[in-house]
Amino acid sequence: MKRIQVTPRPNWQDEMSRIGFDYHSIDGNYWQEDACYLFDEQEIDTLESTTETLHAMYMQAVGQVVKSGDYARLGINDTAATLIERSFARQEMSLYGRFDLCFDGKNPPKLYEYNADTPTSLFEASVAQWYWLQAQTGELANADQFNSIHERLLVQFGALKAQSLGEFFLHFTAVSRSDEDRITTQYLQDVAIQAGLATDYLDIGAIGWRQHDLNFTDTQDRVIRHLFKLYPWEWLLAEEFGQHIASSQTNFIEPAYKLLMSNKALLAVLWEMFPNHPNLLPASLNPNELGGQVVKKPFFSREGANIHLQYGNTTLNTTGDYGNEGFVYQATHPLPAFTNNHGQTVYAVIGSWIVGNGAAGIGVREDDTLITKDTSLFVPHAFL
């Protein structure tokens, strides 16, 4: 695994906009066209097998929590627990998720966390970096990419349709004012259409509730039977209409058990179930149990918010509005450092995608600190 300099396409901004990647330059330089991370086949095989191993472990961990009913220490209330148990008992189909991994190409990848409910950077990982690869010449002319995300999503949407009895109509929703959320959701809608599904998109604020027959409805008063939501479960349950979810007939994607998977407190459960596993870092709900230097993370948080990290003589803190449910403590294991084109030190995290039950590809993000945030940059990858 190494970071190499590449020549940007002269009109890359226009090319990215042409394929719908309108936020390529958000915060000034989100997409990095002048570099890539280069892997070999063995490293890609390692990431693929690790991702599928972690997915299986998470499924076991959810089963363990459901069996024990040990929700309270994970900050999960009775309403959420009921939905988790119902969706897990039905084995409701999951579409996708993203594991954030620390990997230097030499040592076993280590899990930082699982973005199981509302993972973003999907469009850039699936579409944008693939189009980038097709335009490469020189050393990368014959390179490949660990990226079957689009193809696997097509299969998974087809499987959703096949499971349904009768007509299958899938609504998609997100917070439309967020370009990243809207484009990610509408990309998934486009894949669903390619898979033969009938669909519609609406802003999450436009969803209605019909009390007389206990149904969520769209702007045309159609019943929402199946809903993909790029909106966190814990936020959804806190909304005014959240109280109606248990009595509705709507099938949600992602399913409610993803609320448990996306809860970082499950990192402590994983460490209890699989102590010393090579792909896990020690984690605990007790701040005094681990000893040494730790990273303090809220149970529910996004984009690197409310993180406290200790490493050597360095202490990093990020702000945010998370942490009310509690915190988990994970042993510090710093990201590998690279030098960017300007001679600055950057730290790269691997976002490894799972679609259904299979590893589907990776995306790399880098930051000038050890905490990956919403302002971190996306760098394409290839392997030889």
C-alpha positions in Angstrom: 0.0 0.0 0.0 1.5 3.3 -1.1 0.4 6.8 -2.0 1.5 7.9 -5.5 1.2 11.1 -7.5 -0.8 11.0 -10.7 -1.6 13.6 -13.4 -5.1 15.1 -13.0 -7.4 15.0 -16.0 -7.4 18.5 -17.5 -11.2 18.7 -17.4 -11.8 16.5 -14.4 -14.3 18.8 -12.7 -16.5 18.8 -15.8 -16.2 15.0 -16.0 -17.2 14.6 -12.4 -20.2 16.9 -12.8 -21.2 15.0 -15.9 -21.7 11.8 -14.0 -23.6 13.6 -11.2 -20.7 14.0 -8.7 -21.7 17.6 -8.0 -20.0 17.9 -4.6 -16.5 16.9 -5.8 -15.1 20.2 -4.6 -17.1 20.7 -1.4 -14.9 22.5 1.1 -12.6 23.4 -1.7 -10.9 20.1 -2.6 -12.8 17.0 -1.4 -12.0 14.8 -4.4 -8.2 14.3 -4.9 -7.4 14.0 -8.6 -3.7 14.3 -8.3 -3.0 11.1 -6.3 -4.1 7.6 -5.6 -3.5 4.8 -3.2 -1.9 1.8 -4.9 -2.4 -1.8 -3.5 -1.3 -5.2 -4.6 -3.6 -8.2 -5.0 -2.7 -9.8 -1.7 -3.6 -6.6 0.2 -6.9 -6.5 -1.6 -7.6 -10.1 -0.7 -6.8 -9.3 2.9 -9.3 -6.4 2.9 -12.0 -8.5 1.2 -11.7 -11.4 3.6 -11.5 -9.1 6.7 -14.6 -7.3 5.7 -16.7 -10.5 5.3 -15.3 -11.8 8.6 -16.3 -8.6 10.4 -19.7 -8.7 8.9 -20.3 -12.2 10.2 -19.0 -11.2 13.6 -21.5 -8.3 13.7 -24.4 -10.6 12.9 -23.3 -12.9 15.7 -23.0 -9.9 18.1 -26.5 -8.7 17.2 -27.8 -12.2 17.9 -26.1 -12.2 21.2 -27.7 -8.9 22.3 -31.1 -10.0 21.1 -30.8 -13.2 23.0 -29.6 -11.6 26.2 -31.8 -8.5 26.0 -28.9 -6.5 27.3 -29.9 -3.2 25.6 -29.8 -0.7 28.5 -26.0 -0.6 28.8 -25.9 0.1 25.0 -28.1 3.2 25.3 -31.1 1.5 23.6 -34.6 2.0 24.9 -37.5 -0.4 24.8 -39.1 1.0 21.7 -35.9 0.6 19.7 -35.2 -2.8 21.2 -38.7 -4.0 20.0 -38.0 -2.9 16.5 -34.5 -4.4 16.5 -35.8 -7.8 17.7 -38.6 -7.9 15.2 -36.4 -7.0 12.2 -33.7 -9.5 13.3 -36.2 -12.3 13.8 -37.5 -11.7 10.3 -34.0 -11.4 9.0 -35.0 -8.4 7.0 -32.6 -7.8 4.2 -29.8 -5.3 4.5 -28.6 -3.4 1.5 -25.1 -2.1 2.4 -22.7 -0.8 5.0 -19.1 0.5 5.4 -16.4 -0.7 7.7 -13.8 1.9 8.6 -10.4 0.1 8.9 -6.9 0.9 9.8 -4.6 -0.9 7.4 -0.9 -0.3 6.5 -0.6 -3.2 4.0 1.6 -5.2 6.4 -0.4 -5.9 9.6 -3.9 -7.2 9.9 -6.6 -4.6 9.3 -8.1 -3.2 12.5 -11.7 -2.2 12.9 -12.4 1.3 14.0 -16.2 1.2 13.6 -19.0 0.1 11.3 -21.1 2.6 9.5 -24.0 0.3 9.2 -27.1 2.5 9.0 -26.4 5.6 6.9 -22.9 5.3 5.3 -22.0 8.0 2.8 -19.1 8.4 0.3 -20.8 5.6 -1.6 -21.2 7.4 -5.0 -17.5 8.4 -5.0 -16.4 4.9 -4.1 -18.7 3.2 -6.6 -18.9 5.5 -9.6 -16.5 8.4 -9.4 -13.3 6.5 -8.8 -14.2 3.9 -11.4 -14.6 6.6 -14.1 -11.3 8.0 -12.9 -9.6 4.6 -13.3 -10.9 4.2 -16.9 -9.1 7.5 -17.9 -5.7 6.5 -16.5 -2.6 6.0 -18.6 1.0 5.0 -18.0 1.6 2.9 -14.9 -2.1 2.7 -14.1 -3.3 1.9 -17.6 -3.6 -1.8 -16.8 -4.5 -1.4 -13.1 -7.7 -2.8 -11.6 -9.8 -1.5 -8.7 -11.5 -3.3 -5.8 -14.9 -2.1 -6.8 -17.9 -4.2 -7.6 -20.2 -2.0 -5.5 -22.6 -1.0 -8.4 -22.9 -4.6 -9.6 -23.6 -6.0 -6.2 -26.2 -3.3 -5.5 -28.0 -4.3 -8.6 -28.1 -7.9 -7.4 -29.3 -6.9 -4.0 -32.1 -4.7 -5.3 -33.1 -7.5 -7.5 -33.2 -9.9 -4.5 -35.4 -7.4 -2.6 -37.9 -7.4 -5.5 -37.8 -11.2 -5.7 -38.7 -11.6 -2.0 -41.8 -9.5 -2.4 -45.2 -11.0 -3.2 -47.0 -8.9 -5.8 -46.1 -5.3 -6.9 -42.9 -3.9 -5.3 -42.7 -0.1 -5.1 -39.7 1.4 -3.3 -39.7 4.9 -2.0 -36.4 6.7 -1.3 -35.9 9.5 1.2 -33.2 11.7 2.6 -32.7 15.3 3.7 -32.7 16.9 0.3 -30.9 20.1 1.3 -27.8 18.0 1.9 -26.2 17.5 -1.5 -24.2 14.5 -0.4 -27.2 12.7 1.1 -29.5 13.5 -1.8 -27.0 12.5 -4.5 -26.2 9.3 -2.6 -29.9 8.4 -2.2 -30.8 9.3 -5.8 -27.8 7.2 -7.0 -29.2 4.2 -5.1 -32.6 5.0 -6.6 -31.1 4.9 -10.1 -29.5 1.5 -9.3 -32.9 0.2 -8.1 -34.5 1.4 -11.4 -31.8 -0.4 -13.4 -32.7 -3.5 -11.3 -36.3 -3.2 -12.5 -37.9 -1.7 -9.5 -40.6 1.0 -9.5 -39.4 3.9 -7.3 -40.0 7.5 -6.2 -38.0 10.0 -4.2 -39.3 12.4 -1.6 -37.7 14.6 1.1 -38.0 13.0 4.5 -39.9 16.0 5.8 -42.6 15.3 3.2 -43.6 11.9 4.6 -47.0 11.9 6.1 -48.9 9.7 8.5 -52.5 8.5 7.9 -54.0 7.7 11.3 -57.1 6.0 10.1 -55.2 3.0 8.6 -51.8 3.4 10.3 -49.8 4.0 7.2 -46.9 6.3 6.2 -47.7 8.1 2.9 -46.0 10.1 0.2 -47.0 13.4 -1.3 -49.6 11.7 -3.5 -51.1 10.0 -0.5 -49.7 6.6 -1.7 -48.9 4.2 1.1 -45.2 3.7 1.7 -44.7 -0.1 1.8 -41.0 -0.1 1.3 -38.7 2.8 2.2 -35.0 3.3 1.8 -34.0 6.1 4.2 -30.7 7.8 4.4 -31.5 9.0 7.8 -30.3 7.5 11.1 -32.6 5.2 13.0 -31.9 7.0 16.3 -33.0 10.3 14.7 -36.0 8.7 13.1 -37.2 7.3 16.5 -36.8 10.8 18.0 -39.1 12.4 15.4 -42.7 13.2 16.0 -43.8 10.3 13.7 -41.2 7.9 15.2 -43.9 6.7 17.7 -45.9 5.3 14.7 -43.1 3.1 13.2 -43.9 0.0 15.3 -47.6 0.0 14.2 -46.9 0.8 10.6 -46.6 -1.8 7.8 -43.5 -0.1 6.2 -40.5 -2.2 5.5 -37.4 0.0 6.2 -34.0 -0.2 4.5 -31.8 -0.4 6.4 -33.6 -2.6 8.8 -33.9 -1.7 12.5 -31.3 -4.1 13.7 -28.8 -1.8 11.9 -29.5 0.6 14.7 -27.6 -1.8 16.9 -24.8 -2.5 14.4 -24.2 1.3 14.0 -24.0 1.8 17.7 -20.3 2.0 18.6 -21.1 0.4 22.0 -21.2 -2.8 20.1 -17.4 -2.6 19.7 -17.3 -3.5 23.4 -19.6 -6.5 22.9 -17.5 -7.7 20.0 -14.3 -7.6 22.2 -16.2 -9.5 24.9 -17.2 -12.2 22.3 -14.0 -12.3 20.3 -11.2 -11.3 22.7 -7.8 -10.7 21.0 -9.2 -11.2 17.5 -6.6 -9.9 15.1 -9.1 -7.5 13.4 -10.4 -6.0 16.6 -9.1 -3.4 18.9 -9.7 -3.7 22.7 -12.9 -1.9 23.6 -14.9 -1.3 26.7 -17.7 0.7 28.2 -15.6 1.2 31.3 -13.1 4.0 30.9 -10.7 2.4 33.4 -10.7 -1.1 32.1 -8.4 -0.8 29.2 -5.5 1.1 30.6 -3.0 2.8 28.3 -4.2 5.3 25.7 -7.7 5.2 24.4 -10.1 6.8 22.0 -13.4 7.9 23.5 -16.3 7.7 21.1 -20.1 8.4 21.5 -22.4 5.5 21.0 -24.0 7.4 18.2 -22.0 9.9 16.2 -21.1 10.7 12.7 -18.3 12.3 10.7 -15.7 12.2 13.5 -17.8 14.3 15.9 -17.2 14.3 19.7 -14.1 12.2 19.6 -11.4 12.4 22.2 -8.1 10.7 21.1 -4.9 10.2 23.1 -1.7 9.1 21.3 1.8 9.7 22.7 1.9 13.3 23.7 -0.9 14.2 21.3 -4.5 14.8 22.5 -7.2 15.5 19.9 -10.8 16.6 20.5 -13.6 17.2 18.0 -16.8 19.0 18.8 -20.4 18.0 18.1 -23.8 17.3 19.5 -23.4 13.6 20.3 -22.8 11.6 23.5 -26.0 11.8 25.5 -26.5 8.0 25.3 -22.9 7.2 26.5 -19.4 6.6 25.3 -17.3 3.6 24.4 -13.5 3.4 24.9 -11.3 1.8 22.3 -7.5 1.3 22.4 -5.6 3.8 20.4 -4.2 2.4 17.1 -3.1 5.3 14.9 -3.7 5.4 11.1 -0.7 4.9 8.8 1.0 8.1 7.8 1.8 9.1 4.2 3.2 12.2 2.6 1.0 14.1 0.2 2.1 16.0 -2.9 2.8 19.1 -0.9 5.1 17.4 1.5 2.6 17.3 4.3 1.8 14.3 6.5 -1.7 12.8 6.0 -3.4 9.8 7.5 -5.5 7.3 5.5 -8.5 5.3 6.5 -10.0 2.4 4.4 -13.7 2.5 4.0 -14.5 -1.1 3.1 -18.0 -1.7 1.7 -20.3 -4.7 2.3 -23.3 -5.2 0.0 -25.7 -7.9 1.3 -23.3 -10.4 2.8 -20.4 -9.8 0.5 -17.4 -7.4 0.4 -17.8 -5.1 -2.5 -15.0 -2.6 -2.7 -13.1 0.2 -0.9 -12.7 3.9 -0.8 -9.8 5.8 0.9 -10.2 9.0 2.8 -7.3 11.0 4.3 -6.9 13.8 6.8 -4.1 15.8 8.2 -5.0 14.6 11.7 -5.6 11.1 13.2 -9.4 11.7 13.2 -11.3 11.3 10.0 -14.0 14.0 9.7 -16.6 15.4 7.3 -13.8 17.6 5.9 -11.5 14.7 5.1 -10.5 14.1 1.5 -11.4 11.3 -0.8 -8.5 9.7 -2.8 -9.1 7.1 -5.5 -7.4 3.7 -5.4 -6.1 1.0 -7.8 -4.3 -2.3 -7.5 -1.7 -4.0 -9.6 
